[in-house]
Amino acid sequence: MRKARELDDAKRELDLRVEEKVQASLAKVRSTAKAEAEDHLKNRVAEKETQIASMKRQIEQLRRKADRVRSNCKAKRARSKWRPCCVSAFPAT
């Protein structure tokens, strides 16, 4: 009877040690998986931030180009308004 009890105690102790090792291993795997997921997400966020910065630069370039075109159009309109007046005032001879 005593030997059976000792055997049961040893079995429970062994089961407990195995369970503790399994839990420790699971915790390590979870931690590694979490770190990998966080790294992946950080990389994606960095890629998106780079993409956004590039798009902002492109938008700014397009704005400057539009401003130049707008300015050129205004100058051409101004010249076209005065041209008939100048031609009639200073006819080519």
Long-range contacts (C-beta under 8 A, 24 or more apart in sequence): none
